[in-house]
Amino acid sequence: MAKLKTLQGAPKDFDLPVSLDNLDGSQSEIIFKCIGRTLRDWQPLYLQRLAGEVNAKIDAQDKLDQQAQAPEEGAKKSKKKEATTEAKRIAINEEEIRETLESSLNSPVEIIQEVATGWDLEDDFTSDNLKELINRYPGVQAKLFQQYHERILGNRVKN
């Protein structure tokens, strides 16, 4: 008779293929070397990641709201503002946007490193290479994260 720990579903590392859509319409595939976890180990990480994504969206919206409410530079104090009829303008600072983008690449790298330890590419599995992957294929972390979640929940590949 088999024991629970020896059943096939016991946590161990596994390969997880992720399809990537190229700009020309073709597809590429990366096979990530993923960390096997039990549901008890995985669920807190999953919920923490979801909460982090929601909070990031709230923070971004708050920042946009604050920019929209800030008085325009050089506006005359004596001029009356008709807030109900005038559209709010948001100033764009290209350098600030680039800095924000660079720092925002860290979160997806963390997501990938939570579930994977390597891949089948010739390039080393490093933070810099993960950032480059995300730069070329935005959303790859979401695909990997979702497929990993489905695999942990029992949507396993049939032989």
Helices and strands as residue ranges (DSSP letters): G 4-6, E 14-21, E 27-34, H 39-69, H 94-104, H 106-115, E 116-119, H 127-136, H 140-152
